[in-house]
Amino acid sequence: MSSSPIDPGVAEELIERYLACHGATDLAGVLALFAEEAVVEDPVGSPVHQGRAEIAGFYRETHARNGPLAIDRIGRVLVCGAEIALHVRARLARDAEGPGMDVIYVVRLDEEGRIESLRAYF
């Protein structure tokens, strides 16, 4: 677990890459951002996916089910210690006129600046 504070610029860059890759269904791009033993809980309360193999399966299934996403950031990236919080509104790209869904991400980075934990609240 990282205890070093995250540089806000690093946090911003990582979040932009994550949202771009996830929205474009770029599985390799998403996985490159995660530490080997990372955990994903999306949404919070659902089964936790641990390690790159499980995380790959989760995103592969999510991307196949939803297709590309239009993701709009609401507000700024908030950084506190080794964690990042972010509010987005996501909608299926094929439903551009839809209302979308609000999501709050809480992301924790490791010492190398990779995602060690991602939790999505919606």
Phi and psi restraints in degrees (range 20) as a CNS / XPLOR table:
assign (resid 1 and name C) (resid 2 and name N)
       (resid 2 and name CA) (resid 2 and name C) 1.0 -80.3 20.0 2
assign (resid 2 and name N) (resid 2 and name CA)
       (resid 2 and name C) (resid 3 and name N) 1.0 141.2 20.0 2
assign (resid 2 and name C) (resid 3 and name N)
       (resid 3 and name CA) (resid 3 and name C) 1.0 -119.5 20.0 2
assign (resid 3 and name N) (resid 3 and name CA)
       (resid 3 and name C) (resid 4 and name N) 1.0 -5.5 20.0 2
assign (resid 3 and name C) (resid 4 and name N)
       (resid 4 and name CA) (resid 4 and name C) 1.0 -78.0 20.0 2
assign (resid 4 and name N) (resid 4 and name CA)
       (resid 4 and name C) (resid 5 and name N) 1.0 139.6 20.0 2
assign (resid 4 and name C) (resid 5 and name N)
       (resid 5 and name CA) (resid 5 and name C) 1.0 -64.8 20.0 2
assign (resid 5 and name N) (resid 5 and name CA)
       (resid 5 and name C) (resid 6 and name N) 1.0 146.0 20.0 2
assign (resid 5 and name C) (resid 6 and name N)
       (resid 6 and name CA) (resid 6 and name C) 1.0 -87.4 20.0 2
assign (resid 6 and name N) (resid 6 and name CA)
       (resid 6 and name C) (resid 7 and name N) 1.0 134.0 20.0 2
assign (resid 6 and name C) (resid 7 and name N)
       (resid 7 and name CA) (resid 7 and name C) 1.0 -67.1 20.0 2
assign (resid 7 and name N) (resid 7 and name CA)
       (resid 7 and name C) (resid 8 and name N) 1.0 129.8 20.0 2
assign (resid 7 and name C) (resid 8 and name N)
       (resid 8 and name CA) (resid 8 and name C) 1.0 -56.1 20.0 2
assign (resid 8 and name N) (resid 8 and name CA)
       (resid 8 and name C) (resid 9 and name N) 1.0 -35.2 20.0 2
assign (resid 8 and name C) (resid 9 and name N)
       (resid 9 and name CA) (resid 9 and name C) 1.0 -65.7 20.0 2
assign (resid 9 and name N) (resid 9 and name CA)
       (resid 9 and name C) (resid 10 and name N) 1.0 -39.3 20.0 2
assign (resid 9 and name C) (resid 10 and name N)
       (resid 10 and name CA) (resid 10 and name C) 1.0 -64.9 20.0 2
assign (resid 10 and name N) (resid 10 and name CA)
       (resid 10 and name C) (resid 11 and name N) 1.0 -43.1 20.0 2
assign (resid 10 and name C) (resid 11 and name N)
       (resid 11 and name CA) (resid 11 and name C) 1.0 -60.7 20.0 2
assign (resid 11 and name N) (resid 11 and name CA)
       (resid 11 and name C) (resid 12 and name N) 1.0 -45.9 20.0 2
assign (resid 11 and name C) (resid 12 and name N)
       (resid 12 and name CA) (resid 12 and name C) 1.0 -60.1 20.0 2
assign (resid 12 and name N) (resid 12 and name CA)
       (resid 12 and name C) (resid 13 and name N) 1.0 -45.8 20.0 2
assign (resid 12 and name C) (resid 13 and name N)
       (resid 13 and name CA) (resid 13 and name C) 1.0 -64.3 20.0 2
assign (resid 13 and name N) (resid 13 and name CA)
       (resid 13 and name C) (resid 14 and name N) 1.0 -44.5 20.0 2
assign (resid 13 and name C) (resid 14 and name N)
       (resid 14 and name CA) (resid 14 and name C) 1.0 -62.6 20.0 2
assign (resid 14 and name N) (resid 14 and name CA)
       (resid 14 and name C) (resid 15 and name N) 1.0 -44.9 20.0 2
assign (resid 14 and name C) (resid 15 and name N)
       (resid 15 and name CA) (resid 15 and name C) 1.0 -63.3 20.0 2
assign (resid 15 and name N) (resid 15 and name CA)
       (resid 15 and name C) (resid 16 and name N) 1.0 -43.4 20.0 2
assign (resid 15 and name C) (resid 16 and name N)
       (resid 16 and name CA) (resid 16 and name C) 1.0 -59.9 20.0 2
assign (resid 16 and name N) (resid 16 and name CA)
       (resid 16 and name C) (resid 17 and name N) 1.0 -43.2 20.0 2
assign (resid 16 and name C) (resid 17 and name N)
       (resid 17 and name CA) (resid 17 and name C) 1.0 -64.5 20.0 2
assign (resid 17 and name N) (resid 17 and name CA)
       (resid 17 and name C) (resid 18 and name N) 1.0 -44.2 20.0 2
assign (resid 17 and name C) (resid 18 and name N)
       (resid 18 and name CA) (resid 18 and name C) 1.0 -59.9 20.0 2
assign (resid 18 and name N) (resid 18 and name CA)
       (resid 18 and name C) (resid 19 and name N) 1.0 -50.6 20.0 2
assign (resid 18 and name C) (resid 19 and name N)
       (resid 19 and name CA) (resid 19 and name C) 1.0 -63.1 20.0 2
assign (resid 19 and name N) (resid 19 and name CA)
       (resid 19 and name C) (resid 20 and name N) 1.0 -40.6 20.0 2
assign (resid 19 and name C) (resid 20 and name N)
       (resid 20 and name CA) (resid 20 and name C) 1.0 -65.0 20.0 2
assign (resid 20 and name N) (resid 20 and name CA)
       (resid 20 and name C) (resid 21 and name N) 1.0 -47.1 20.0 2
assign (resid 20 and name C) (resid 21 and name N)
       (resid 21 and name CA) (resid 21 and name C) 1.0 -67.1 20.0 2
assign (resid 21 and name N) (resid 21 and name CA)
       (resid 21 and name C) (resid 22 and name N) 1.0 -45.1 20.0 2
assign (resid 21 and name C) (resid 22 and name N)
       (resid 22 and name CA) (resid 22 and name C) 1.0 -63.7 20.0 2
assign (resid 22 and name N) (resid 22 and name CA)
       (resid 22 and name C) (resid 23 and name N) 1.0 -45.7 20.0 2
assign (resid 22 and name C) (resid 23 and name N)
       (resid 23 and name CA) (resid 23 and name C) 1.0 -62.5 20.0 2
assign (resid 23 and name N) (resid 23 and name CA)
       (resid 23 and name C) (resid 24 and name N) 1.0 -32.2 20.0 2
assign (resid 23 and name C) (resid 24 and name N)
       (resid 24 and name CA) (resid 24 and name C) 1.0 -90.8 20.0 2
assign (resid 24 and name N) (resid 24 and name CA)
       (resid 24 and name C) (resid 25 and name N) 1.0 6.7 20.0 2
assign (resid 24 and name C) (resid 25 and name N)
       (resid 25 and name CA) (resid 25 and name C) 1.0 55.6 20.0 2
assign (resid 25 and name N) (resid 25 and name CA)
       (resid 25 and name C) (resid 26 and name N) 1.0 37.8 20.0 2
assign (resid 25 and name C) (resid 26 and name N)
       (resid 26 and name CA) (resid 26 and name C) 1.0 -89.1 20.0 2
assign (resid 26 and name N) (resid 26 and name CA)
       (resid 26 and name C) (resid 27 and name N) 1.0 88.9 20.0 2
assign (resid 26 and name C) (resid 27 and name N)
       (resid 27 and name CA) (resid 27 and name C) 1.0 -60.7 20.0 2
assign (resid 27 and name N) (resid 27 and name CA)
       (resid 27 and name C) (resid 28 and name N) 1.0 -46.5 20.0 2
assign (resid 27 and name C) (resid 28 and name N)
       (resid 28 and name CA) (resid 28 and name C) 1.0 -61.2 20.0 2
assign (resid 28 and name N) (resid 28 and name CA)
       (resid 28 and name C) (resid 29 and name N) 1.0 -40.4 20.0 2
assign (resid 28 and name C) (resid 29 and name N)
       (resid 29 and name CA) (resid 29 and name C) 1.0 -64.7 20.0 2
assign (resid 29 and name N) (resid 29 and name CA)
       (resid 29 and name C) (resid 30 and name N) 1.0 -41.6 20.0 2
assign (resid 29 and name C) (resid 30 and name N)
       (resid 30 and name CA) (resid 30 and name C) 1.0 -64.3 20.0 2
assign (resid 30 and name N) (resid 30 and name CA)
       (resid 30 and name C) (resid 31 and name N) 1.0 -49.4 20.0 2
assign (resid 30 and name C) (resid 31 and name N)
       (resid 31 and name CA) (resid 31 and name C) 1.0 -62.7 20.0 2
assign (resid 31 and name N) (resid 31 and name CA)
       (resid 31 and name C) (resid 32 and name N) 1.0 -31.7 20.0 2
assign (resid 31 and name C) (resid 32 and name N)
       (resid 32 and name CA) (resid 32 and name C) 1.0 -62.9 20.0 2
assign (resid 32 and name N) (resid 32 and name CA)
       (resid 32 and name C) (resid 33 and name N) 1.0 -19.2 20.0 2
assign (resid 32 and name C) (resid 33 and name N)
       (resid 33 and name CA) (resid 33 and name C) 1.0 -86.1 20.0 2
assign (resid 33 and name N) (resid 33 and name CA)
       (resid 33 and name C) (resid 34 and name N) 1.0 -12.2 20.0 2
assign (resid 33 and name C) (resid 34 and name N)
       (resid 34 and name CA) (resid 34 and name C) 1.0 -99.2 20.0 2
assign (resid 34 and name N) (resid 34 and name CA)
       (resid 34 and name C) (resid 35 and name N) 1.0 143.6 20.0 2
assign (resid 34 and name C) (resid 35 and name N)
       (resid 35 and name CA) (resid 35 and name C) 1.0 -68.1 20.0 2
assign (resid 35 and name N) (resid 35 and name CA)
       (resid 35 and name C) (resid 36 and name N) 1.0 158.3 20.0 2
assign (resid 35 and name C) (resid 36 and name N)
       (resid 36 and name CA) (resid 36 and name C) 1.0 -56.0 20.0 2
assign (resid 36 and name N) (resid 36 and name CA)
       (resid 36 and name C) (resid 37 and name N) 1.0 -42.4 20.0 2
assign (resid 36 and name C) (resid 37 and name N)
       (resid 37 and name CA) (resid 37 and name C) 1.0 -105.6 20.0 2
assign (resid 37 and name N) (resid 37 and name CA)
       (resid 37 and name C) (resid 38 and name N) 1.0 28.2 20.0 2
assign (resid 37 and name C) (resid 38 and name N)
       (resid 38 and name CA) (resid 38 and name C) 1.0 -62.1 20.0 2
assign (resid 38 and name N) (resid 38 and name CA)
       (resid 38 and name C) (resid 39 and name N) 1.0 164.5 20.0 2
assign (resid 38 and name C) (resid 39 and name N)
       (resid 39 and name CA) (resid 39 and name C) 1.0 -128.0 20.0 2
assign (resid 39 and name N) (resid 39 and name CA)
       (resid 39 and name C) (resid 40 and name N) 1.0 143.3 20.0 2
assign (resid 39 and name C) (resid 40 and name N)
       (resid 40 and name CA) (resid 40 and name C) 1.0 -127.6 20.0 2
assign (resid 40 and name N) (resid 40 and name CA)
       (resid 40 and name C) (resid 41 and name N) 1.0 129.1 20.0 2
assign (resid 40 and name C) (resid 41 and name N)
       (resid 41 and name CA) (resid 41 and name C) 1.0 -126.1 20.0 2
assign (resid 41 and name N) (resid 41 and name CA)
       (resid 41 and name C) (resid 42 and name N) 1.0 99.1 20.0 2
assign (resid 41 and name C) (resid 42 and name N)
       (resid 42 and name CA) (resid 42 and name C) 1.0 -141.7 20.0 2
assign (resid 42 and name N) (resid 42 and name CA)
       (resid 42 and name C) (resid 43 and name N) 1.0 102.9 20.0 2
assign (resid 42 and name C) (resid 43 and name N)
       (resid 43 and name CA) (resid 43 and name C) 1.0 -81.7 20.0 2
assign (resid 43 and name N) (resid 43 and name CA)
       (resid 43 and name C) (resid 44 and name N) 1.0 165.7 20.0 2
assign (resid 43 and name C) (resid 44 and name N)
       (resid 44 and name CA) (resid 44 and name C) 1.0 -57.7 20.0 2
assign (resid 44 and name N) (resid 44 and name CA)
       (resid 44 and name C) (resid 45 and name N) 1.0 133.7 20.0 2
assign (resid 44 and name C) (resid 45 and name N)
       (resid 45 and name CA) (resid 45 and name C) 1.0 102.2 20.0 2
assign (resid 45 and name N) (resid 45 and name CA)
       (resid 45 and name C) (resid 46 and name N) 1.0 -14.9 20.0 2
assign (resid 45 and name C) (resid 46 and name N)
       (resid 46 and name CA) (resid 46 and name C) 1.0 -90.8 20.0 2
assign (resid 46 and name N) (resid 46 and name CA)
       (resid 46 and name C) (resid 47 and name N) 1.0 171.5 20.0 2
assign (resid 46 and name C) (resid 47 and name N)
       (resid 47 and name CA) (resid 47 and name C) 1.0 -56.1 20.0 2
assign (resid 47 and name N) (resid 47 and name CA)
       (resid 47 and name C) (resid 48 and name N) 1.0 141.8 20.0 2
assign (resid 47 and name C) (resid 48 and name N)
       (resid 48 and name CA) (resid 48 and name C) 1.0 -84.7 20.0 2
assign (resid 48 and name N) (resid 48 and name CA)
       (resid 48 and name C) (resid 49 and name N) 1.0 137.3 20.0 2
assign (resid 48 and name C) (resid 49 and name N)
       (resid 49 and name CA) (resid 49 and name C) 1.0 -104.2 20.0 2
assign (resid 49 and name N) (resid 49 and name CA)
       (resid 49 and name C) (resid 50 and name N) 1.0 119.6 20.0 2
assign (resid 49 and name C) (resid 50 and name N)
       (resid 50 and name CA) (resid 50 and name C) 1.0 -119.5 20.0 2
assign (resid 50 and name N) (resid 50 and name CA)
       (resid 50 and name C) (resid 51 and name N) 1.0 133.1 20.0 2
assign (resid 50 and name C) (resid 51 and name N)
       (resid 51 and name CA) (resid 51 and name C) 1.0 87.5 20.0 2
assign (resid 51 and name N) (resid 51 and name CA)
       (resid 51 and name C) (resid 52 and name N) 1.0 155.3 20.0 2
assign (resid 51 and name C) (resid 52 and name N)
       (resid 52 and name CA) (resid 52 and name C) 1.0 -60.8 20.0 2
assign (resid 52 and name N) (resid 52 and name CA)
       (resid 52 and name C) (resid 53 and name N) 1.0 -35.1 20.0 2
assign (resid 52 and name C) (resid 53 and name N)
       (resid 53 and name CA) (resid 53 and name C) 1.0 -63.1 20.0 2
assign (resid 53 and name N) (resid 53 and name CA)
       (resid 53 and name C) (resid 54 and name N) 1.0 -47.4 20.0 2
assign (resid 53 and name C) (resid 54 and name N)
       (resid 54 and name CA) (resid 54 and name C) 1.0 -67.2 20.0 2
assign (resid 54 and name N) (resid 54 and name CA)
       (resid 54 and name C) (resid 55 and name N) 1.0 -40.2 20.0 2
assign (resid 54 and name C) (resid 55 and name N)
       (resid 55 and name CA) (resid 55 and name C) 1.0 -63.9 20.0 2
assign (resid 55 and name N) (resid 55 and name CA)
       (resid 55 and name C) (resid 56 and name N) 1.0 -40.4 20.0 2
assign (resid 55 and name C) (resid 56 and name N)
       (resid 56 and name CA) (resid 56 and name C) 1.0 -60.5 20.0 2
assign (resid 56 and name N) (resid 56 and name CA)
       (resid 56 and name C) (resid 57 and name N) 1.0 -44.0 20.0 2
assign (resid 56 and name C) (resid 57 and name N)
       (resid 57 and name CA) (resid 57 and name C) 1.0 -61.9 20.0 2
assign (resid 57 and name N) (resid 57 and name CA)
       (resid 57 and name C) (resid 58 and name N) 1.0 -42.0 20.0 2
assign (resid 57 and name C) (resid 58 and name N)
       (resid 58 and name CA) (resid 58 and name C) 1.0 -61.0 20.0 2
assign (resid 58 and name N) (resid 58 and name CA)
       (resid 58 and name C) (resid 59 and name N) 1.0 -51.2 20.0 2
assign (resid 58 and name C) (resid 59 and name N)
       (resid 59 and name CA) (resid 59 and name C) 1.0 -68.5 20.0 2
assign (resid 59 and name N) (resid 59 and name CA)
       (resid 59 and name C) (resid 60 and name N) 1.0 -36.4 20.0 2
assign (resid 59 and name C) (resid 60 and name N)
       (resid 60 and name CA) (resid 60 and name C) 1.0 -58.9 20.0 2
assign (resid 60 and name N) (resid 60 and name CA)
       (resid 60 and name C) (resid 61 and name N) 1.0 -47.1 20.0 2
assign (resid 60 and name C) (resid 61 and name N)
       (resid 61 and name CA) (resid 61 and name C) 1.0 -65.7 20.0 2
assign (resid 61 and name N) (resid 61 and name CA)
       (resid 61 and name C) (resid 62 and name N) 1.0 -43.9 20.0 2
assign (resid 61 and name C) (resid 62 and name N)
       (resid 62 and name CA) (resid 62 and name C) 1.0 -62.1 20.0 2
assign (resid 62 and name N) (resid 62 and name CA)
       (resid 62 and name C) (resid 63 and name N) 1.0 -45.5 20.0 2
assign (resid 62 and name C) (resid 63 and name N)
       (resid 63 and name CA) (resid 63 and name C) 1.0 -65.7 20.0 2
assign (resid 63 and name N) (resid 63 and name CA)
       (resid 63 and name C) (resid 64 and name N) 1.0 -39.5 20.0 2
assign (resid 63 and name C) (resid 64 and name N)
       (resid 64 and name CA) (resid 64 and name C) 1.0 -65.5 20.0 2
assign (resid 64 and name N) (resid 64 and name CA)
       (resid 64 and name C) (resid 65 and name N) 1.0 -39.5 20.0 2
assign (resid 64 and name C) (resid 65 and name N)
       (resid 65 and name CA) (resid 65 and name C) 1.0 -72.3 20.0 2
assign (resid 65 and name N) (resid 65 and name CA)
       (resid 65 and name C) (resid 66 and name N) 1.0 -43.6 20.0 2
assign (resid 65 and name C) (resid 66 and name N)
       (resid 66 and name CA) (resid 66 and name C) 1.0 -97.9 20.0 2
assign (resid 66 and name N) (resid 66 and name CA)
       (resid 66 and name C) (resid 67 and name N) 1.0 -26.6 20.0 2
assign (resid 66 and name C) (resid 67 and name N)
       (resid 67 and name CA) (resid 67 and name C) 1.0 70.9 20.0 2
assign (resid 67 and name N) (resid 67 and name CA)
       (resid 67 and name C) (resid 68 and name N) 1.0 -167.4 20.0 2
assign (resid 67 and name C) (resid 68 and name N)
       (resid 68 and name CA) (resid 68 and name C) 1.0 -59.6 20.0 2
assign (resid 68 and name N) (resid 68 and name CA)
       (resid 68 and name C) (resid 69 and name N) 1.0 150.5 20.0 2
assign (resid 68 and name C) (resid 69 and name N)
       (resid 69 and name CA) (resid 69 and name C) 1.0 -120.1 20.0 2
assign (resid 69 and name N) (resid 69 and name CA)
       (resid 69 and name C) (resid 70 and name N) 1.0 146.6 20.0 2
assign (resid 69 and name C) (resid 70 and name N)
       (resid 70 and name CA) (resid 70 and name C) 1.0 -99.0 20.0 2
assign (resid 70 and name N) (resid 70 and name CA)
       (resid 70 and name C) (resid 71 and name N) 1.0 119.2 20.0 2
assign (resid 70 and name C) (resid 71 and name N)
       (resid 71 and name CA) (resid 71 and name C) 1.0 -121.5 20.0 2
assign (resid 71 and name N) (resid 71 and name CA)
       (resid 71 and name C) (resid 72 and name N) 1.0 118.5 20.0 2
assign (resid 71 and name C) (resid 72 and name N)
       (resid 72 and name CA) (resid 72 and name C) 1.0 -109.2 20.0 2
assign (resid 72 and name N) (resid 72 and name CA)
       (resid 72 and name C) (resid 73 and name N) 1.0 128.3 20.0 2
assign (resid 72 and name C) (resid 73 and name N)
       (resid 73 and name CA) (resid 73 and name C) 1.0 -75.4 20.0 2
assign (resid 73 and name N) (resid 73 and name CA)
       (resid 73 and name C) (resid 74 and name N) 1.0 140.7 20.0 2
assign (resid 73 and name C) (resid 74 and name N)
       (resid 74 and name CA) (resid 74 and name C) 1.0 -115.7 20.0 2
assign (resid 74 and name N) (resid 74 and name CA)
       (resid 74 and name C) (resid 75 and name N) 1.0 112.4 20.0 2
assign (resid 74 and name C) (resid 75 and name N)
       (resid 75 and name CA) (resid 75 and name C) 1.0 80.1 20.0 2
assign (resid 75 and name N) (resid 75 and name CA)
       (resid 75 and name C) (resid 76 and name N) 1.0 -165.5 20.0 2
assign (resid 75 and name C) (resid 76 and name N)
       (resid 76 and name CA) (resid 76 and name C) 1.0 -107.4 20.0 2
assign (resid 76 and name N) (resid 76 and name CA)
       (resid 76 and name C) (resid 77 and name N) 1.0 166.6 20.0 2
assign (resid 76 and name C) (resid 77 and name N)
       (resid 77 and name CA) (resid 77 and name C) 1.0 -71.5 20.0 2
assign (resid 77 and name N) (resid 77 and name CA)
       (resid 77 and name C) (resid 78 and name N) 1.0 128.5 20.0 2
assign (resid 77 and name C) (resid 78 and name N)
       (resid 78 and name CA) (resid 78 and name C) 1.0 -105.6 20.0 2
assign (resid 78 and name N) (resid 78 and name CA)
       (resid 78 and name C) (resid 79 and name N) 1.0 131.2 20.0 2
assign (resid 78 and name C) (resid 79 and name N)
       (resid 79 and name CA) (resid 79 and name C) 1.0 -120.5 20.0 2
assign (resid 79 and name N) (resid 79 and name CA)
       (resid 79 and name C) (resid 80 and name N) 1.0 131.1 20.0 2
assign (resid 79 and name C) (resid 80 and name N)
       (resid 80 and name CA) (resid 80 and name C) 1.0 -141.9 20.0 2
assign (resid 80 and name N) (resid 80 and name CA)
       (resid 80 and name C) (resid 81 and name N) 1.0 108.0 20.0 2
assign (resid 80 and name C) (resid 81 and name N)
       (resid 81 and name CA) (resid 81 and name C) 1.0 64.3 20.0 2
assign (resid 81 and name N) (resid 81 and name CA)
       (resid 81 and name C) (resid 82 and name N) 1.0 -122.5 20.0 2
assign (resid 81 and name C) (resid 82 and name N)
       (resid 82 and name CA) (resid 82 and name C) 1.0 -98.5 20.0 2
assign (resid 82 and name N) (resid 82 and name CA)
       (resid 82 and name C) (resid 83 and name N) 1.0 12.9 20.0 2
assign (resid 82 and name C) (resid 83 and name N)
       (resid 83 and name CA) (resid 83 and name C) 1.0 -119.0 20.0 2
assign (resid 83 and name N) (resid 83 and name CA)
       (resid 83 and name C) (resid 84 and name N) 1.0 152.4 20.0 2
assign (resid 83 and name C) (resid 84 and name N)
       (resid 84 and name CA) (resid 84 and name C) 1.0 -125.3 20.0 2
assign (resid 84 and name N) (resid 84 and name CA)
       (resid 84 and name C) (resid 85 and name N) 1.0 138.3 20.0 2
assign (resid 84 and name C) (resid 85 and name N)
       (resid 85 and name CA) (resid 85 and name C) 1.0 -123.7 20.0 2
assign (resid 85 and name N) (resid 85 and name CA)
       (resid 85 and name C) (resid 86 and name N) 1.0 143.3 20.0 2
assign (resid 85 and name C) (resid 86 and name N)
       (resid 86 and name CA) (resid 86 and name C) 1.0 -152.7 20.0 2
assign (resid 86 and name N) (resid 86 and name CA)
       (resid 86 and name C) (resid 87 and name N) 1.0 138.5 20.0 2
assign (resid 86 and name C) (resid 87 and name N)
       (resid 87 and name CA) (resid 87 and name C) 1.0 -107.7 20.0 2
assign (resid 87 and name N) (resid 87 and name CA)
       (resid 87 and name C) (resid 88 and name N) 1.0 129.0 20.0 2
assign (resid 87 and name C) (resid 88 and name N)
       (resid 88 and name CA) (resid 88 and name C) 1.0 -133.1 20.0 2
assign (resid 88 and name N) (resid 88 and name CA)
       (resid 88 and name C) (resid 89 and name N) 1.0 162.0 20.0 2
assign (resid 88 and name C) (resid 89 and name N)
       (resid 89 and name CA) (resid 89 and name C) 1.0 -119.1 20.0 2
assign (resid 89 and name N) (resid 89 and name CA)
       (resid 89 and name C) (resid 90 and name N) 1.0 120.5 20.0 2
assign (resid 89 and name C) (resid 90 and name N)
       (resid 90 and name CA) (resid 90 and name C) 1.0 -115.3 20.0 2
assign (resid 90 and name N) (resid 90 and name CA)
       (resid 90 and name C) (resid 91 and name N) 1.0 142.7 20.0 2
assign (resid 90 and name C) (resid 91 and name N)
       (resid 91 and name CA) (resid 91 and name C) 1.0 -146.5 20.0 2
assign (resid 91 and name N) (resid 91 and name CA)
       (resid 91 and name C) (resid 92 and name N) 1.0 156.3 20.0 2
assign (resid 91 and name C) (resid 92 and name N)
       (resid 92 and name CA) (resid 92 and name C) 1.0 -64.1 20.0 2
assign (resid 92 and name N) (resid 92 and name CA)
       (resid 92 and name C) (resid 93 and name N) 1.0 133.6 20.0 2
assign (resid 92 and name C) (resid 93 and name N)
       (resid 93 and name CA) (resid 93 and name C) 1.0 -60.8 20.0 2
assign (resid 93 and name N) (resid 93 and name CA)
       (resid 93 and name C) (resid 94 and name N) 1.0 -31.0 20.0 2
assign (resid 93 and name C) (resid 94 and name N)
       (resid 94 and name CA) (resid 94 and name C) 1.0 -73.7 20.0 2
assign (resid 94 and name N) (resid 94 and name CA)
       (resid 94 and name C) (resid 95 and name N) 1.0 -8.5 20.0 2
assign (resid 94 and name C) (resid 95 and name N)
       (resid 95 and name CA) (resid 95 and name C) 1.0 -123.5 20.0 2
assign (resid 95 and name N) (resid 95 and name CA)
       (resid 95 and name C) (resid 96 and name N) 1.0 59.1 20.0 2
assign (resid 95 and name C) (resid 96 and name N)
       (resid 96 and name CA) (resid 96 and name C) 1.0 -58.8 20.0 2
assign (resid 96 and name N) (resid 96 and name CA)
       (resid 96 and name C) (resid 97 and name N) 1.0 -25.8 20.0 2
assign (resid 96 and name C) (resid 97 and name N)
       (resid 97 and name CA) (resid 97 and name C) 1.0 -92.5 20.0 2
assign (resid 97 and name N) (resid 97 and name CA)
       (resid 97 and name C) (resid 98 and name N) 1.0 -2.8 20.0 2
assign (resid 97 and name C) (resid 98 and name N)
       (resid 98 and name CA) (resid 98 and name C) 1.0 -68.4 20.0 2
assign (resid 98 and name N) (resid 98 and name CA)
       (resid 98 and name C) (resid 99 and name N) 1.0 162.4 20.0 2
assign (resid 98 and name C) (resid 99 and name N)
       (resid 99 and name CA) (resid 99 and name C) 1.0 -71.5 20.0 2
assign (resid 99 and name N) (resid 99 and name CA)
       (resid 99 and name C) (resid 100 and name N) 1.0 -21.7 20.0 2
assign (resid 99 and name C) (resid 100 and name N)
       (resid 100 and name CA) (resid 100 and name C) 1.0 79.0 20.0 2
assign (resid 100 and name N) (resid 100 and name CA)
       (resid 100 and name C) (resid 101 and name N) 1.0 179.1 20.0 2
assign (resid 100 and name C) (resid 101 and name N)
       (resid 101 and name CA) (resid 101 and name C) 1.0 -133.7 20.0 2
assign (resid 101 and name N) (resid 101 and name CA)
       (resid 101 and name C) (resid 102 and name N) 1.0 130.0 20.0 2
assign (resid 101 and name C) (resid 102 and name N)
       (resid 102 and name CA) (resid 102 and name C) 1.0 -77.5 20.0 2
assign (resid 102 and name N) (resid 102 and name CA)
       (resid 102 and name C) (resid 103 and name N) 1.0 135.0 20.0 2
assign (resid 102 and name C) (resid 103 and name N)
       (resid 103 and name CA) (resid 103 and name C) 1.0 -133.0 20.0 2
assign (resid 103 and name N) (resid 103 and name CA)
       (resid 103 and name C) (resid 104 and name N) 1.0 134.6 20.0 2
assign (resid 103 and name C) (resid 104 and name N)
       (resid 104 and name CA) (resid 104 and name C) 1.0 -108.9 20.0 2
assign (resid 104 and name N) (resid 104 and name CA)
       (resid 104 and name C) (resid 105 and name N) 1.0 120.8 20.0 2
assign (resid 104 and name C) (resid 105 and name N)
       (resid 105 and name CA) (resid 105 and name C) 1.0 -99.2 20.0 2
assign (resid 105 and name N) (resid 105 and name CA)
       (resid 105 and name C) (resid 106 and name N) 1.0 137.5 20.0 2
assign (resid 105 and name C) (resid 106 and name N)
       (resid 106 and name CA) (resid 106 and name C) 1.0 -122.1 20.0 2
assign (resid 106 and name N) (resid 106 and name CA)
       (resid 106 and name C) (resid 107 and name N) 1.0 119.1 20.0 2
assign (resid 106 and name C) (resid 107 and name N)
       (resid 107 and name CA) (resid 107 and name C) 1.0 -123.4 20.0 2
assign (resid 107 and name N) (resid 107 and name CA)
       (resid 107 and name C) (resid 108 and name N) 1.0 133.5 20.0 2
assign (resid 107 and name C) (resid 108 and name N)
       (resid 108 and name CA) (resid 108 and name C) 1.0 -114.5 20.0 2
assign (resid 108 and name N) (resid 108 and name CA)
       (resid 108 and name C) (resid 109 and name N) 1.0 134.6 20.0 2
assign (resid 108 and name C) (resid 109 and name N)
       (resid 109 and name CA) (resid 109 and name C) 1.0 -104.1 20.0 2
assign (resid 109 and name N) (resid 109 and name CA)
       (resid 109 and name C) (resid 110 and name N) 1.0 152.4 20.0 2
assign (resid 109 and name C) (resid 110 and name N)
       (resid 110 and name CA) (resid 110 and name C) 1.0 -89.0 20.0 2
assign (resid 110 and name N) (resid 110 and name CA)
       (resid 110 and name C) (resid 111 and name N) 1.0 -176.2 20.0 2
assign (resid 110 and name C) (resid 111 and name N)
       (resid 111 and name CA) (resid 111 and name C) 1.0 -63.1 20.0 2
assign (resid 111 and name N) (resid 111 and name CA)
       (resid 111 and name C) (resid 112 and name N) 1.0 -25.7 20.0 2
assign (resid 111 and name C) (resid 112 and name N)
       (resid 112 and name CA) (resid 112 and name C) 1.0 -89.6 20.0 2
assign (resid 112 and name N) (resid 112 and name CA)
       (resid 112 and name C) (resid 113 and name N) 1.0 2.5 20.0 2
assign (resid 112 and name C) (resid 113 and name N)
       (resid 113 and name CA) (resid 113 and name C) 1.0 81.5 20.0 2
assign (resid 113 and name N) (resid 113 and name CA)
       (resid 113 and name C) (resid 114 and name N) 1.0 18.9 20.0 2
assign (resid 113 and name C) (resid 114 and name N)
       (resid 114 and name CA) (resid 114 and name C) 1.0 -98.9 20.0 2
assign (resid 114 and name N) (resid 114 and name CA)
       (resid 114 and name C) (resid 115 and name N) 1.0 155.7 20.0 2
assign (resid 114 and name C) (resid 115 and name N)
       (resid 115 and name CA) (resid 115 and name C) 1.0 -71.2 20.0 2
assign (resid 115 and name N) (resid 115 and name CA)
       (resid 115 and name C) (resid 116 and name N) 1.0 123.4 20.0 2
assign (resid 115 and name C) (resid 116 and name N)
       (resid 116 and name CA) (resid 116 and name C) 1.0 -104.6 20.0 2
assign (resid 116 and name N) (resid 116 and name CA)
       (resid 116 and name C) (resid 117 and name N) 1.0 -18.4 20.0 2
assign (resid 116 and name C) (resid 117 and name N)
       (resid 117 and name CA) (resid 117 and name C) 1.0 -153.7 20.0 2
assign (resid 117 and name N) (resid 117 and name CA)
       (resid 117 and name C) (resid 118 and name N) 1.0 132.5 20.0 2
assign (resid 117 and name C) (resid 118 and name N)
       (resid 118 and name CA) (resid 118 and name C) 1.0 -133.3 20.0 2
assign (resid 118 and name N) (resid 118 and name CA)
       (resid 118 and name C) (resid 119 and name N) 1.0 124.2 20.0 2
assign (resid 118 and name C) (resid 119 and name N)
       (resid 119 and name CA) (resid 119 and name C) 1.0 -124.3 20.0 2
assign (resid 119 and name N) (resid 119 and name CA)
       (resid 119 and name C) (resid 120 and name N) 1.0 134.7 20.0 2
assign (resid 119 and name C) (resid 120 and name N)
       (resid 120 and name CA) (resid 120 and name C) 1.0 -118.0 20.0 2
assign (resid 120 and name N) (resid 120 and name CA)
       (resid 120 and name C) (resid 121 and name N) 1.0 125.2 20.0 2
assign (resid 120 and name C) (resid 121 and name N)
       (resid 121 and name CA) (resid 121 and name C) 1.0 -106.1 20.0 2
assign (resid 121 and name N) (resid 121 and name CA)
       (resid 121 and name C) (resid 122 and name N) 1.0 121.7 20.0 2
